[in-house]
Amino acid sequence: MKQDARIYVAGHRGLVGSAIVRRLQATGHANLLTRTHAELDLTDQGAVHAFFQSEKPDYVFLAAAKVGGILANSTYPAEFIYHNLAIQTNVIHGAWLAGVRRLVFLGSSCIYPRECPQPIKEEYLLTGPLEKTNQPYAVAKIAGIEMCWAYNRQYGTRYLAVMPTNLYGPGDNYDLEKSHVMPALIRKMHEAKVNSRPTVTAWGTGRPRREFLFSDDMADATIFLADLPEEKYSEICESADQPPLINIGCGEDLTIRDLAGMVRDAVGYEGEIEWDTSKPDGTPQKLLDVARLTGLGWRPKVGLKDGIANSYQDFLRRA
């Protein structure tokens, strides 16, 4: 991507989008297009079409989405499938009509089957039933992957789908009704600490294993992929047998129980963690196979301990 390229980051205020904006700015890209929800409702097809025809971006990072943890997914399934389908459909179609050169669609590792072999390879997509607690969201994201692939095959577009593992970092959502496990644990531990509570309650058994990637590492990997040389990028996008899909992760996981202990140490909370086993665990394990990404030459830079400490400082700044 040339320094003066017009780059649209959809969802620039979220955890993912804000990290992509920071990374683009750090590498000298100043011609960035951003719109708040008030300025552009991505579920409004007409408004999205008008935006693309007016602004004509060269590149698009589609990070806008309705996201949340197990509670939010279980409580608002209709909103999760509707909003995500509408957003990605409007943006991908609008990008094609406007002649966007490359588009990167960001999904989630929950697209893969619940009982998937570990680590999860890209080719495991659609090989088994999904996790029920986030199935509407996962189905929407799978539709986005298929849409990118279909447009590449029929229209010759250059659209890539990347599937990040569990993300955390600056700008995360700490609302306990909508957040993912990492920010939820940070907030719970902090509030227990300042209020001298002897225990913190966490959901499930603590046995499920999860992989975590710092948001700035995710942004670095996403831009690395979007900026691949033409030959390598074409190899990913032009396959007739395999969707243009690449996993983004660190290749290591840990139990939620171990994660909770690391968060407790970072926050400085000295109480006990109790596990509410009446609450769902979700998928037993989600560890991505990142051989395709590392084979292209990318590796993460931020370790989990440093990343949690950074996230806690971000939480304190925003509290």
C-alpha positions as semicolon CSV with decimal commas, in nm:
position;residue;x (nm);y (nm);z (nm)
1;M;0,000;0,000;0,000
2;K;0,142;0,336;-0,103
3;Q;0,169;0,601;0,166
4;D;-0,095;0,820;-0,003
5;A;-0,343;0,535;-0,063
6;R;-0,700;0,602;0,047
7;I;-0,767;0,346;0,320
8;Y;-1,108;0,298;0,480
9;V;-1,115;0,138;0,825
10;A;-1,471;0,034;0,907
11;G;-1,520;0,014;1,283
12;H;-1,225;0,240;1,370
13;R;-1,341;0,298;1,728
14;G;-1,351;-0,067;1,831
15;L;-1,077;-0,287;1,972
16;V;-0,976;-0,419;1,630
17;G;-1,033;-0,110;1,418
18;S;-0,857;0,129;1,654
19;A;-0,550;-0,098;1,659
20;I;-0,543;-0,103;1,277
21;V;-0,566;0,277;1,267
22;R;-0,279;0,310;1,514
23;R;-0,064;0,074;1,311
24;L;-0,140;0,246;0,980
25;Q;-0,061;0,587;1,128
26;A;0,263;0,454;1,276
27;T;0,374;0,336;0,931
28;G;0,308;0,672;0,766
29;H;-0,038;0,622;0,615
30;A;-0,211;0,958;0,658
31;N;-0,496;0,931;0,405
32;L;-0,727;0,730;0,629
33;L;-1,106;0,731;0,592
34;T;-1,309;0,678;0,909
35;R;-1,674;0,729;0,996
36;T;-1,855;0,699;1,328
37;H;-2,186;0,515;1,345
38;A;-2,362;0,853;1,365
39;E;-2,191;0,959;1,044
40;L;-2,244;0,632;0,855
41;D;-2,478;0,351;0,956
42;L;-2,323;0,044;0,792
43;T;-2,655;-0,143;0,807
44;D;-2,801;0,121;0,571
45;Q;-2,732;-0,007;0,220
46;G;-2,803;0,324;0,048
47;A;-2,577;0,521;0,281
48;V;-2,292;0,271;0,241
49;H;-2,326;0,276;-0,139
50;A;-2,318;0,657;-0,142
51;F;-2,009;0,662;0,081
52;F;-1,812;0,427;-0,143
53;Q;-1,912;0,608;-0,460
54;S;-1,814;0,943;-0,309
55;E;-1,490;0,847;-0,132
56;K;-1,356;0,572;-0,363
57;P;-1,114;0,407;-0,118
58;D;-0,826;0,200;-0,254
59;Y;-0,818;-0,041;0,040
60;V;-1,073;-0,147;0,301
61;F;-1,031;-0,305;0,643
62;L;-1,372;-0,438;0,749
63;A;-1,341;-0,446;1,129
64;A;-1,693;-0,320;1,204
65;A;-1,910;-0,581;1,376
66;K;-2,146;-0,645;1,662
67;V;-1,940;-0,849;1,907
68;G;-1,964;-0,983;2,261
69;G;-1,906;-1,276;2,492
70;I;-2,122;-1,576;2,577
71;L;-2,383;-1,372;2,769
72;A;-2,432;-1,115;2,493
73;N;-2,445;-1,380;2,220
74;S;-2,701;-1,582;2,414
75;T;-2,916;-1,279;2,499
76;Y;-2,922;-1,103;2,161
77;P;-2,892;-1,374;1,891
78;A;-3,117;-1,191;1,644
79;E;-2,915;-0,871;1,670
80;F;-2,587;-1,059;1,629
81;I;-2,691;-1,227;1,305
82;Y;-2,879;-0,932;1,157
83;H;-2,626;-0,656;1,225
84;N;-2,326;-0,858;1,116
85;L;-2,488;-0,986;0,798
86;A;-2,607;-0,637;0,707
87;I;-2,274;-0,465;0,778
88;Q;-2,054;-0,704;0,586
89;T;-2,296;-0,743;0,294
90;N;-2,322;-0,369;0,242
91;V;-1,950;-0,302;0,277
92;I;-1,829;-0,592;0,059
93;H;-2,079;-0,516;-0,216
94;G;-2,013;-0,142;-0,195
95;A;-1,640;-0,203;-0,219
96;W;-1,687;-0,409;-0,536
97;L;-1,903;-0,143;-0,700
98;A;-1,643;0,124;-0,615
99;G;-1,348;-0,077;-0,750
100;V;-1,163;-0,124;-0,421
101;R;-0,824;-0,290;-0,486
102;R;-0,798;-0,504;-0,175
103;L;-1,038;-0,567;0,112
104;V;-0,962;-0,749;0,437
105;F;-1,263;-0,893;0,619
106;L;-1,207;-0,969;0,988
107;G;-1,392;-1,262;1,138
108;S;-1,347;-1,474;1,449
109;S;-1,218;-1,817;1,541
110;C;-1,573;-1,912;1,649
111;I;-1,645;-1,985;1,280
112;Y;-1,489;-2,328;1,328
113;P;-1,677;-2,637;1,452
114;R;-1,718;-2,678;1,828
115;E;-1,542;-3,016;1,838
116;C;-1,269;-2,919;1,596
117;P;-0,934;-3,103;1,589
118;Q;-0,664;-2,892;1,751
119;P;-0,486;-2,684;1,640
120;I;-0,753;-2,557;1,401
121;K;-0,653;-2,542;1,036
122;E;-0,830;-2,316;0,787
123;E;-0,959;-2,618;0,595
124;Y;-1,164;-2,729;0,900
125;L;-1,424;-2,463;0,818
126;L;-1,774;-2,614;0,771
127;T;-1,667;-2,965;0,876
128;G;-1,892;-2,993;1,183
129;P;-2,156;-2,832;1,410
130;L;-2,087;-2,489;1,561
131;E;-2,086;-2,389;1,928
132;K;-2,451;-2,314;2,009
133;T;-2,382;-2,015;2,235
134;N;-2,244;-1,806;1,948
135;Q;-2,388;-1,979;1,642
136;P;-2,574;-1,674;1,497
137;Y;-2,255;-1,465;1,506
138;A;-2,047;-1,749;1,363
139;V;-2,293;-1,810;1,078
140;A;-2,279;-1,441;0,986
141;K;-1,899;-1,445;0,977
142;I;-1,895;-1,763;0,769
143;A;-2,128;-1,588;0,524
144;G;-1,875;-1,303;0,503
145;I;-1,596;-1,546;0,414
146;E;-1,812;-1,707;0,148
147;M;-1,906;-1,365;0,010
148;C;-1,541;-1,263;-0,025
149;W;-1,464;-1,591;-0,199
150;A;-1,768;-1,567;-0,429
151;Y;-1,683;-1,210;-0,536
152;N;-1,322;-1,312;-0,599
153;R;-1,433;-1,599;-0,822
154;Q;-1,706;-1,417;-1,011
155;Y;-1,582;-1,060;-1,027
156;G;-1,206;-1,097;-0,990
157;T;-1,192;-0,898;-0,664
158;R;-0,900;-0,921;-0,421
159;Y;-1,080;-0,984;-0,094
160;L;-0,914;-1,165;0,195
161;A;-1,074;-1,303;0,512
162;V;-0,864;-1,321;0,829
163;M;-0,973;-1,507;1,139
164;P;-0,815;-1,371;1,458
165;T;-0,806;-1,570;1,778
166;N;-0,936;-1,415;2,103
167;L;-0,821;-1,053;2,107
168;Y;-0,760;-0,810;2,392
169;G;-0,586;-0,477;2,440
170;P;-0,639;-0,098;2,444
171;G;-0,993;0,006;2,367
172;D;-1,152;-0,319;2,485
173;N;-1,512;-0,338;2,607
174;Y;-1,531;-0,382;2,986
175;D;-1,912;-0,396;3,010
176;L;-1,975;-0,721;3,200
177;E;-2,292;-0,793;3,001
178;K;-2,119;-0,760;2,663
179;S;-1,747;-0,820;2,715
180;H;-1,527;-1,118;2,637
181;V;-1,348;-1,315;2,906
182;M;-1,025;-1,110;2,932
183;P;-1,179;-0,764;2,990
184;A;-1,446;-0,919;3,214
185;L;-1,179;-1,073;3,438
186;I;-0,980;-0,748;3,448
187;R;-1,284;-0,551;3,559
188;K;-1,399;-0,810;3,814
189;M;-1,053;-0,839;3,970
190;H;-1,007;-0,462;3,985
191;E;-1,346;-0,397;4,146
192;A;-1,286;-0,676;4,398
193;K;-0,947;-0,526;4,480
194;V;-1,066;-0,169;4,537
195;N;-1,368;-0,289;4,736
196;S;-1,167;-0,542;4,942
197;R;-1,387;-0,832;4,839
198;P;-1,256;-1,175;4,945
199;T;-1,371;-1,357;4,631
200;V;-1,434;-1,307;4,261
201;T;-1,678;-1,526;4,069
202;A;-1,586;-1,643;3,720
203;W;-1,805;-1,833;3,475
204;G;-1,783;-2,206;3,409
205;T;-1,530;-2,459;3,526
206;G;-1,216;-2,276;3,414
207;R;-1,108;-2,582;3,215
208;P;-1,163;-2,460;2,856
209;R;-0,845;-2,361;2,675
210;R;-0,815;-2,035;2,485
211;E;-0,553;-1,858;2,279
212;F;-0,507;-1,481;2,319
213;L;-0,346;-1,222;2,092
214;F;-0,273;-0,859;2,176
215;S;-0,473;-0,624;1,952
216;D;-0,167;-0,437;1,823
217;D;-0,014;-0,768;1,712
218;M;-0,338;-0,852;1,536
219;A;-0,331;-0,516;1,355
220;D;0,030;-0,570;1,254
221;A;-0,053;-0,913;1,110
222;T;-0,362;-0,783;0,928
223;I;-0,172;-0,501;0,759
224;F;0,116;-0,738;0,682
225;L;-0,128;-0,959;0,493
226;A;-0,302;-0,670;0,317
227;D;0,038;-0,548;0,201
228;L;0,171;-0,880;0,068
229;P;0,346;-0,875;-0,271
230;E;0,108;-0,934;-0,561
231;E;0,220;-1,291;-0,628
232;K;0,165;-1,409;-0,270
233;Y;-0,157;-1,213;-0,227
234;S;-0,298;-1,352;-0,553
235;E;-0,213;-1,706;-0,449
236;I;-0,442;-1,665;-0,146
237;C;-0,727;-1,484;-0,321
238;E;-0,746;-1,668;-0,653
239;S;-0,788;-2,027;-0,535
240;A;-1,098;-2,199;-0,673
241;D;-1,072;-2,482;-0,419
242;Q;-1,004;-2,298;-0,094
243;P;-1,157;-1,981;0,054
244;P;-0,926;-1,678;0,088
245;L;-0,891;-1,746;0,460
246;I;-0,593;-1,708;0,695
247;N;-0,582;-1,761;1,073
248;I;-0,421;-1,496;1,293
249;G;-0,297;-1,605;1,634
250;C;0,010;-1,682;1,844
251;G;-0,014;-2,064;1,830
252;E;-0,025;-2,110;2,211
253;D;-0,318;-2,146;2,452
254;L;-0,390;-2,182;2,824
255;T;-0,686;-2,269;3,046
256;I;-0,928;-1,997;3,154
257;R;-0,830;-2,089;3,512
258;D;-0,466;-2,010;3,439
259;L;-0,567;-1,690;3,259
260;A;-0,765;-1,578;3,564
261;G;-0,455;-1,631;3,777
262;M;-0,246;-1,416;3,543
263;V;-0,507;-1,139;3,548
264;R;-0,522;-1,156;3,929
265;D;-0,143;-1,111;3,944
266;A;-0,147;-0,818;3,699
267;V;-0,424;-0,639;3,889
268;G;-0,269;-0,713;4,228
269;Y;-0,582;-0,877;4,369
270;E;-0,513;-1,110;4,661
271;G;-0,853;-1,278;4,704
272;E;-0,983;-1,612;4,581
273;I;-1,147;-1,703;4,252
274;E;-1,470;-1,903;4,270
275;W;-1,604;-2,085;3,963
276;D;-1,977;-2,079;3,887
277;T;-2,020;-2,415;3,716
278;S;-2,387;-2,344;3,644
279;K;-2,265;-2,108;3,371
280;P;-2,159;-2,237;3,027
281;D;-1,798;-2,306;2,936
282;G;-1,842;-2,261;2,562
283;T;-1,614;-2,446;2,321
284;P;-1,369;-2,679;2,504
285;Q;-1,065;-2,555;2,312
286;K;-0,988;-2,302;2,039
287;L;-0,625;-2,305;1,931
288;L;-0,555;-2,184;1,580
289;D;-0,305;-2,342;1,346
290;V;-0,107;-2,038;1,227
291;A;0,138;-2,222;1,000
292;R;0,004;-2,044;0,692
293;L;0,064;-1,702;0,850
294;T;0,406;-1,782;0,996
295;G;0,503;-1,937;0,663
296;L;0,453;-1,594;0,508
297;G;0,699;-1,447;0,759
298;W;0,491;-1,299;1,044
299;R;0,530;-1,357;1,420
300;P;0,367;-1,186;1,723
301;K;0,575;-0,952;1,939
302;V;0,375;-0,901;2,263
303;G;0,372;-1,180;2,523
304;L;0,059;-1,253;2,727
305;K;0,197;-1,125;3,060
306;D;0,302;-0,790;2,912
307;G;-0,020;-0,767;2,714
308;I;-0,238;-0,815;3,024
309;A;-0,039;-0,551;3,212
310;N;-0,085;-0,310;2,920
311;S;-0,458;-0,384;2,910
312;Y;-0,497;-0,322;3,282
313;Q;-0,330;0,017;3,248
314;D;-0,570;0,096;2,965
315;F;-0,862;-0,004;3,189
316;L;-0,736;0,227;3,466
317;R;-0,706;0,518;3,225
318;R;-1,066;0,469;3,114
319;A;-1,220;0,379;3,449
